[in-house]
Structures are given as structure tokens and as C-alpha cells.
Amino acid sequence: MIVQPLSIGLIKEGKIPTDKRVPLTPDQVEELLSKYPEVELKCQRSDIRCFANEAYANAGAALCDDVTGCDVILGVKEVPVEMLAEGKTHFFFSHTIKKQSYNRSLLQAMLNKNIRLIDWECLTDTHGRRLIAFGRYAGIVGAYNAILTFGQRYNLFHLRPAHQCFDLDDLKSEFEKVKLPKIKIVLTGGGRVAKGAIEVLAGMQIRKVSPAELLHEVYDEPVFAQLNSRDYHLRKDGAAFNRDDFYANPSAYDSDFLKFARKADVLIAGAFWDPEAPVLFTREDMTHLDFKLRVIADITCDIEGSIPSTKRSTTIEDPLYDYNPDNDREEPPFTDEGNVTVMAVDNLPCELPRNASHDFGREFLRQILPSLLGDDQDRIIGRATITDQGALTPEFKYLQGYVDGTE
């Protein structure tokens, strides 16, 4: 592969609350520069990152206070408008592809500044599978927080918050403190998030059972079931569930999740939710006496989305609130036994930034960088490019009304 000279900049994360993650660790910077000597790498000084500035300098990066002169700028979270580099290529999670209203002005600014935006979330292979993500660590921390919350709510045990643990191995040392009664836990999803959550539940010696067993069997130990879309959706016309049809026509389905909400004590929500799909349950459902869920860890954190108790996202420092379904209001955590305690931190991987960054950077070097430096034969970069030369790319023309403010 012929590599043209290219300058890459690691930006200081500017979004508040702060994010300690990085797209490349110092070791990975050293690996990149060794393999691609044509590449120059600059690192904007930061007092936020989980790795020190000096570690990047020792790895061969040039420390600087401004990376706007670089050809390609790598970040994690949304870049504040005032930090965007006009006419350059930015990589970050833009949170615009679902037409999120709070980032409309950011997308407008990138168009006005002729920025090529490549969204990490949109980097996929030719089969549409995501190539790079922090999902595993969202699942790990989300499941850990769910169990931590249950222990707090019922004063059973107390775990150190994940962000107080040095790394994943340190977090795992907390597992032995977990002593759960014979509760039932449901986990939605089948991707990276769910797999990360299962790592934690299995590590805590919580037994996995099938969805049918969770509904119909009685256990003398804590158990969990992993639910896929077919387990809690029904076609409105009575036809059999079809996965491809569900993802293509989610509005043709109704939710059948209540049967699990009447049996389980804890919900760990890790499934992607399409706004056209049915919600899991309604506020009215939550007011019924047979609604059993008392802790909801909403990893997906779709505000006013599939779970009515997710009224807002929470922070790492203040992760919990109670939801009172009778009046549809938020209350302080552990206020009343009739409330549901909600964990809705929207940046969970930040609680284990070292591990999360290492895995993310490894995938960038392995699966993304060759396409960025080469000819992008499989259009890995092309499919993930939202804006280029002041316009939306063909794959993202559906965002035009969102950009214009007409929808």
C-alpha cells in the first residue's frame, strides 16, 4: 500500500462533562508511527486524558496546543463548534444520525466549515456490521452499575463505583462482594453491549437461563435471561416474527415485553431501539401492581424513548434517580419502595477509560486506518462520511430536513 504523507492530530476532548477516553493510546501511537513513517502525529496537550501528555511524547507524538492544522483530527465525543478545524477531516461520535435536536447546530457548523465528518458509529463492513465501538465497555459498566444499584437500594452490599477502579481487573475484584437474593434479571440485546453485560453477570456467578425458563420456572438463586427482539415483539397482523422484517418494518410490530416486566426485578437495557419500533412498556403499565421491575439500567439511554422512566441522562458522579410512575416525575434515589430506580449514564465506557481506549484504538489500527491511508476499496470510510465539501453525502441526504430545521 502506497501511503501519502499525512498529519493526524489527537484533539483534547472539549465536551462537558469531560471524557477521559482517547482514540489511540500511547503504545498504539508508537505502533502507528513505526508502521507508517509517512504519517506525522500531533497530540494536543490535555489534562483530561487517562494517559499523560508525556507518554504520547515518549511514543513519538509531537505535543502541541492546536491540532487544527492537521489533515485528520481524531476525537471521541462531539467537538465543540469553536474547536472545529475548517476544511479538515474530523472523526468523532457526532450523535446526529438519529436527528438528535441537541446536535443540529453542530452538523450545521460542519457543513458551513466544509468539514469532512466521519462518524465512528457509521464505520461498517460490507455487511453493515460496525467495525469499531465502545459497546463492550458500555455493557460491562452498565451491568455492574445495575447490580451496584440493586445492592444499594436494598442495602445488601456496597460496591466501589466503576470509575473508582483503576481498570477492568480492579473492577472484577469487587465481584466477590455481590450476594444477591433469588432475583430475576432481564438483559436486552445481542451485540457488543449485551456481550459486555454478560461478562459481568457471569463473573458474578449469576446463572443464565432461557427467556422461557425465566418466565415459568422458580429458582433458589439469582438468574438472568438474555432477550432478543423475537422474545418480546409480535407482529400486529399475527404473522410469525421475522428478524429481517422487524428491522425493515419495526412499526408493524407490538411490544410483548410486559410478560417479562411482571417476572423480573432488574432490567438491563442494551438493545438498539428504532424510534419507529414499539416502546417496551408505557408509564401506565408501570403503575400496575403486577409490574415488578424495580431497577432499570438503561445502557442505550434513549431519552423519552423505549423506556418511559428514562427522563434524562445521568452522570458518572450522580448516576441514579427514582422514577415515580404515578405522577411521571423524577425523585431522589431510593425515595419510595413503589418507585423504580433508574441508572441512565450515557457515557458508561468513560468509567473504564484505559481499557475502553485500548480496545478502541486496536480496532482503529486494524480495521480503519488502512482504509484511511489507502484507496478505501470497500468504502469503509466512504459509507461513514456524513459531510464533505459543504454538503451531506448521498447516504446521509435524509438529514437535510433536520439540518434545515424543517423536521
N, C-alpha and C positions, 0 to 999 in steps of 0.2 A: 504494500500500500504506500503510495506516494503522499507524504504529509506536507502541506504548505505551512510556512511559518504562521503561527497563531499565538495570540496572547489571551490567556484565561485569567480572570480575576475572581477571587473569593470575596464576596461582599460581606460587610458587617451587617448582621440582621438588624433591621430597623423597626420591625413591628413591635408594638406594645400589646400584651405582655411579652417580655423578652423570650427568645428561643435560643437555647444553648447548642442546638444541633448544627452540624456542618455537612455540606455535600461531599467533602473529601477530608479524611484525617491526615495528619502529617505523614504517616507511613505511606499513605496512598499518593500523596503529592510526590514523595520521593520515588515511588514506583513509576508514576506517570512521567516524570522528567527523565528518568533513566531509560524508559522505553521509547519516548518520543522527544529526542533532544531538540527538535524543531519548535517545540512548544515552550513558551515563556509563561510562567505562572506567578501572578502577584497576589498578595494576601493583604486585604485591608485590615489594619490594626483593630482589634476588638477586645474589650474587657468582658465580653459576654460568653464567648465560645467555651465549650468544655475542654478545649485544648489551648495551650498557651501560645501567644504570638511567637515566642522563641522556638517552640517546637516546629513551627512552619518554616522559620528562618533556617533552622538546622537541617530541614528537609530539602532546602534549595529554593524555597519561595522567596520572592522579593517583598519585604514588608513595605507598605505604603499607606497613606491616609485617604487615597482616592483611586478607585478602580474604573472610573467612567471612561478612561482611555483604552481599556481592554476591548478586544474584539468580542469576547464571550464572557458574560458575568454569571457566576453560579451563586444561587442563594437557596434558601429553604422556603420561608414564608413570603407573603406578599411584600413587595418592595414599596416603601412609601414613595409617593409621586415625586417628591423633591430629590430622591436618590436615583431615579431612573436615568439611564445613560442614553441620550438621544442618538438614534441611528444605529444602536448596537443590538446584540443578541442577549436576551435575558432568559435564564432558566429559573423558574420557581413555581410553587403551587399558587396559581392565581385565584382559585375559587371563583371562577366566572362562568364555567361551562354549564352550570345549572341556572344561570341568570340571577346569581345572588345579588340582590339590590345593593348591599353594602359595598360591593366592589365595582359597581357600574362606572364610577368616576375613574377608577384605576385603569380599566380597559379603555376608556375614552382617552386617557392620557397617553397610553402606549400607542394608540393609533395616531394621536397628534404628534408624538415624538418619533414616528417612523421606526418603532422598535419591533424587532422580530422576537415575539414571545413564544417560547417553547415551554409547555406546561408539563411538569413531571408526571402528573396524573394521566396524561394522554399518550405517554410513550408506551406503545404496544407492539407486539409481534404481528405477523401477517394473519393470525387467527383472532386478533383482538384482545389477547391476554396482556395484562400490564407487565412491564419489564422491570419496573423499579418502584419501590413503595416503602413506607414505614409501617405498613399494616401489621406485621408480626408484633411489633412492639406496642402498637395501639391495643392489640388483643391481649398481650401479656399484662400490661399495666391495667387495662380495663377490667380484666378478670380478677386481678389482685385487688384492685380497689373495690370491686363488688364484694369480695369476701371480707376485706377490711371493714367495709361499711356495715355488713351484717353483724360482724363481731362487735362493732361499736354500738350499733342500735340495740342489741340485746345484752350488752356488757358481758360478752363471753370471752373475749380475748382482745388484745391490742397489738396491732402490727405497726412497725415503722412505716410511714408513708414511703412510696417507691422513690420519690425524689431525694429522700434522705439516705438512700442506699447508694453505695459507690458505683455499683454495676449490677448486672444480672445475677452473678454468682452471690453477691451480697444479699440481693433481694431473696434469692432462694433459701438463704439461711433462716428466713422468717417463717418458712412454711411449717416447720415443726411446732410452731405455736398454735396452729389452727386446730381447734377442737369444735367441730360442728355437730349440732343435733341432727336428727334424721329429716333433713330438709330436702326439697327438690329444686333443682336449678335448671332453667332452660337457656340455651345458647342458640342464637340465630346466626346463620351464615355458613359458608363453606370455603371461604377464601383465606387469605393470609391472616386476617383479623381473627377468624374463628380458630385457625390452627394455633395462633399465639395464645389464645384464651385456653385452649385445650392443654397446652403445655403446662399452664399454671394449675388448672384443676386436677390434672393427672399428677402433677408434682405434689399437690396437697393430699394425694391419696383419696380423691373423691371419685367414686365409681361411675363409669359411663354406662348408661342403659339406652335402650331404643326409645324413640318417641312413644310408641305404643305401650311399652313397659312402664314408662313414667306415668302415663295416664291411668293405667289399670292395676299396677302392682303396688304393694305396700312394702316398705323397706325399713330395716332397723339401722340404717346408716345413711349418710348424705349421698345423693346421686345427682347426676346431671345427664341431660339429653341434648344432643345437637340437632337442631331443626333446620331442614332445607325448605325451600319455597313450597314444595309439594306437600309438606306436612301441615301447612296452615293456610292454604289457599284453595278455593273451589271455583270452578267456572260458573258464571251466573246462569248459563243455559243448561247446566247439569252434565255437560260433556266431561270426559276424563281430563285430568290435569296433563298439560304438555309443557315441558320446560321452555322449549324454544318459543312456543306460542305465548307463554306467560311473559317472557321478556320482550316479545314483539308487541303484545296487546295487553298490558297489565290492567287496563281499565275493564277488561272483560271478566275480571275475577273479583270475588268477595273474600274477605278475611275469615278464616276459621280458627283464629288464634285463641279465642276465649276459652276453649276447652283446656288449653294449657295454662292460661291465667287463673283458672279455677283450681288447679292442682299444684302449681309451682309457687315457691316462696320468693325466688330470685330470678330476675330476667337479666341476661347479659345480651344486649342487642348489638350484633356485629354484622348484620346483613345490609348490603346496599339497598336503598329504598328509592324507587322511581316515584316522583310526585303524581304520576298517573295511576299508580298502584293503590290498592285499598290500605287504609291505616290498620295497624294491628288491632286496636280497640279504641273505643271512644271514652270521653270523660264520663258519660252516663254509665257505661259498662263498669267503670272503676268505682262507682258509688254503690253497686250491688253488694250485698253481704257475701255472696259466693266468690267475689273477686279476691283472690288470695295473695297476689304479689305484694310484697312489702318493701323490696329493694329493687330498683331498676338502675342498672349501669348501662347508660346509653352511649356506647362507643361511637356509633355513627353520628350522634348529636345533630340530627336534623331538627332544627327549632320549628315548633308547630308543625312537625312532620308526622311520621308514622306512630309516634307515641305522644299522647296529649299532655303528659306530665313534663315533657321537655320544653319548658317555657323559655329557657335561656341556656347558654353555655356557662359552665363554671370554670374556676381557675384551679391551678395546681395548689395554690396556697389556701383556697377556700372551695373545696370540691363538691360540697354537698348542700342540698336544701330539701325540705319536705314539701310535698305537694298534697294539698287538701282538695280531693275531687269534689267535695260537696259545694265549695264555692269557687273552684277553679283558680285557687290562689296559692302562691308560694308562701311557706312559713319556715322559720328556722329549723334546722335539722333536729330530728328526734323530739319534736314538739308534742305529738299525739300519736297514740297507737293506731288510730284509724287512718293516718296519713301514709303516703308512700315516700320513702327516702330515695332521692334521685342523685346519681353521680353522672354529670354531663360535661366532664372536662373535654375540651375539643382539641387539645394538643398533648395527648397522653404520651406519645413517644418521647416528649421532652423530659419526662421523669427518669428516663434511662438514656441520656443523650450520647454517651460514649458508645454503648452497644449499638444503638439505633443508627448512629452516624457511620460506624464501621461497616455494617451490613449494607447500608445505602450506597456508600462510596464504592464498595466492592462491585455492586451491580452496575454502577455508572462506568467504572473502568472496563468491565467485562462486556456489557451489552449496549451501552450508549455511546461512549467515546469513539469507538471505531467508526460508527456511522457519522458522527460529527466531524471527524477528521478526514473521512474517506468520501466516497461518492453516494452514500446512503441508498444503495440499490434497493433495499427493502422498504424504503420510505419511513423508517422508524422516526427520523427527525421530521420529515415532511408531514406525517399524519398528526404529529403533536404540536405543529406550529399554528398558533391561533391568529396572530397578526404578523404581517410582513409588508414592508414598504407602504405603510399608512392605510392598509386595508385588511379586512378579515379574509382569511384563506378560504377556499371553497368548502372545506369540511366544516367550517365554523360560520358560514354565512347565516345560519339560523339565529345567530346572536345579534343581527343587525338591528332588529326592533328593540332589543334590550339596550344596545349601545345608543340608539336614537332616543330612548326614553319613552317609546310608544307602547312598550309592554313590560 
